[in-house]
Amino acid sequence: MTRPDLLALTPDALAALANRGLVKRAVKELDAGAVPALDTDPTGTVQGKFPDGTTTTLPPNTALDAAQCSCGAAGVCRHRIAVVLAYQRTQESAAPAELWSPGTFTDDDLTALMGERTLRRARRVLQAGYRAKLRRPTAEDQTAQAELPTCTVTFLVPGDLSYVHTDAVNRDEATALAVWAFREADSQDTDTVDVGGSPTTATDLTAVTDLLDQLLLDGATNASEVLDVAWQRLHRDLTAQRLHWPAAVITDLLAQLAAYRRRSADYESQQFAALLTELHARTTATGPRAEILGFDEPAETPLRRVRLTALGARLRTETTADVYFASGDVVLVQRDTALRTVQKLAASNVVSESATRSASRVVTLKTSRVAKTSLTPVGTSWDHLPQALVIDDYAAAAAHLAELPPRQVRARVEAELVRAVRVTEVGDIAYDPAAQRVTATLLHNGGQCLLEATHRATAPHSLDALAMALRANPTTITGTVRRHRGTLVIDPIAVHTTNGVVVLDLATDTTPQPLPPGDTTTDPLTAVVDNALLVLADAAHRGLDNITDSLLTRTRQVGADLHRAGLRTAAARVTAFADGPATSSWLSAHLRLLVTADAR
């Protein structure tokens, strides 16, 4: 009896179940002649006896980590892997399998795997609703993958629930959610799907309206600290209801108010205004709950075993930074990490059994002495990143960005647009002294991408490090991508060259790099929109109850400028606010300007 499940386990699948080091060791030992004697009984059970006396038994319909091995190792050991590889070497190459979908598993299959009690827990999440991003099997790769709000689920063997890998602690529950996501996606013929739940309505967050209006009327300059207590109470209520996105906006709003009161440079009037508008947008928008209000998941979910590939780091202060990691088809970020830890993590592969992940894709790696976390150099891991995180086609990536919903009502996840951009050639490196910005043109597969990096005081050597890396034949650049006038633009975080990975913000002891002067002209349309945003942010900063005639005059002027630039809808809303200053007209005008700015 042939075991198609064992034949379907690729080296990558085995590495997911164990680790790549064990797979390499097993291959090396087999090549050296330490081949187990195999025996397959009529039920399909494969038994391997090694020269050292170790016996490994792999029954059908049994996960690899549940199989028996006399070596006594917990989990998947090198003997289990070696038996799989040895068995594959004794079989003829199988014919290409037909493409399949985990959506074909029935609820009866799930009940047989996990029991009715676990399935009921999963159904409660289904009733609340969630969003999933799917990667379907191909002729070259028969694995299927679902990226859920708090974990990744990979089906390693076609049609077999015994070989499901996930970094979630509640493995069976995550498996059920992934199966239902594929089932829903199969009916819609899509790869990003909202599963279960019900659409939001404009009444879901009416408790926010009064506080939002009061804060906009008072402005940051006159906001009472007494009102902070009401905001904190509302934040607790929203968190208890697992409305993570508006709760996160409130957290950021309170941080902005606190920064203003202590006269900190962390306060930015435009950021304060944008947060007010985002909270309004999430209050009034209709659509999938998971996208607008948040996934019905705990604030943090422990991960059983997670493998991360560092994509670089960005300094927040002189002593802390955010570290970015590839995990499955998404990017996670560890926030406010101490600099001494960042220097270890920023260019490493990480395997951890003591990590947690939030709904907003923030990962926390435990650092206690009992925490099980290992680090290895990133090496060539960037060459094997999931395709969902890699940009090979600049034009297609820019078109995808243009199709995204406004960020004010998208899922509020960290590092949403951090990607790895492949590069063949770099041209037109220049420095704009007025803006303190390095620009370059990236070329790959006939396409062009614009690189832009602006000086920040927290990372004084980053631009020189970037210029040096761009001249060292870079192959991949990680960073945050956006779209400007149809062109893909990347703000770089790290650069992979023939000499390894350069994490720009961590660079020290660089030498000044002479660069030709760049273009100092500003796009007229961008200038008009930016000026309008600045004027409305000033109104929110002062408070609508404290608005002056001179500010209203400036508002009418930017309205006229917008009209001359052809942005007539934005112009009409800005002018309407100037003619009748009110919270509703300000929110309408500011939201329109933010969406316009993002769509440029």
C-alpha positions, 0 to 999 in steps of 0.5 A: 500500500502506497502512502501518498501523504509521505510522498507529498511531504516536501523538504520545505514541509518537513522543515515547517514540521521540524526545522531546516537543520534537522532536515539537512542532518537527515539528508546528510545521514542518508547520503552517508549510508545510515539508511533505515530498513523499511517495512510497510504492512498491509494497513500502510504503516511504514516502519524504519529500523536504523543501524543504531537500533532506533525504530520509527513507526509512521501509521496512516492518518497520524501526524508526524509528531504523534508517530512513535520513535524509540529515540524518545525525542519529543516532537518531530525528530531526525529519525521520523524525517529520515524515514519519510525521506528514505520512503520517498527514495524507494518510490517512483515519482508520482504523477502530478496531483490535481489542484485541490482546496482545503474547502473540500473538507466537511464539518464532519471531517473537522469534528472527527479531527477535533471533537464537537467541543473545539468546533463549537469554539471555532463557530463562535469566532465564525459568528463574529466574523474574520478576514483571511488571506489565502494562498492556493496550491499550484502545480509546483507547490501543493501546499495551501495556506490561510493567513488568519488575523492572529496566526498562519495555517498551512495545509502541507498534504493535499486532502489530509488534515493530519499534516496541518502546520500552524503557529497558533496554540489552539491548532485545531480551532485555527484549522477549522477557521482556515477550512471555512475560509477556503470554503467561502473563498471557493464559492466567491473565487477570491483569495481574500475573503471575509468569513461569517459575521455580519456587516457593521452599521453606523450605530455600532459606535455611536458612543464615540460621537459625543466625545469626538465632537467635544474633542474637536470643538476643544482642540488639543490646546484646550482639551480637558484632562477630565475628558481623558477619563471618559476616553479611557473608559470608552477604550476599555469598553471597546477592548472588551467588545474586541473592537480593536481598531477604534480602541487603538485609535483612542490609544494613539489620540490619548498619546498625542494629547499627552505629548502636547501637554508635556510640550513633546516633539512627539505631538504632531497636529496633522497626526492628531487631526488624522486620528480624529478623522479615522475614528469618525470614519470607523464610526460611520462606515459600513462594511465587514466588521473585521476590516473596519472595527477589528477581528473578534480575537483576543488582544494577544494570542500566544504562538506555539512555535513561530519562525520569523525572518528579520527584514530590518529595523527602524529606530523610534528613539535613540534607544528603541526601534521597531523590528520587522519580521516575515511570518508566512505571508504577512509582516509582523513588527516588534515595537519599542525594542531595546537597541541592544536586542535590536542589533541581535534581531534585525538581521536574523532568523528567529525560532521561538516557542515563547512569542505572542501576536496581537490582532494588529500584527505586533509580535512580542518575543519573550526574553526571560532566561526560560524563554525558548528562542534561537537566532541564526544569521539571516543568510540567504533567507531573503531569497526564499521569502513568501511570494506575497511579500516580494515585489517582482513586478513594479507596475502590478504592485502599484496597481494593487495599491491603487485598488486598496480601500482608504486606510482610514477604514482598512484593518489597522495592522502594523507594517501592512505595506512593508515588502521586499522589492527585488532589484536588478539595477540602481540608477540616478542616485541623488541627494536633495539638500533642501528636503534632506532626502536621497532618491534613486531609481530602481530597475527590475524586469523592465519596470521602474520604482522610485526610492525615497529616504529622508534624514531623521535625527534618530538615525544620522548615518542611515542616508550614507549607509543607504548610498553605500549599499545602493552602490554595492549591487543590491538584490533586494530592498525592504521597506514601506511601499506606496504609490505616487502618480501611478509609480511605486515608491519605497521608503527603505528599511534594509538592503541586501547586497552581495556582502549581506544585509545592511540595516540602515538605521543601525549603521555607524561609522559611515563616511560621507557619500558625495551625491549629485543634487536631486530635484528640489521642485514640488509637485503642484498638486501635492503642494495644494493638498498638503497645504489644505491638510495643514490648514484643517489640522491647524483648525483641529489643533486650536479647536473649532470653538476657538477658530479665528477669522484669519484661519477661516480666510486661509481655509477659503483660500485653500478651497479656491486653490483646490478648485483651480487644481481640479479637485472640485469635490475636496474644494467644495467640502473645504469651502463648506467648512469655511462657510459654516464651521462645524464638526460634521463639515470639518470631518467631511472635508478632512476625510476627503483630503486624506483620501485624495492625498493617499490616492495621488 
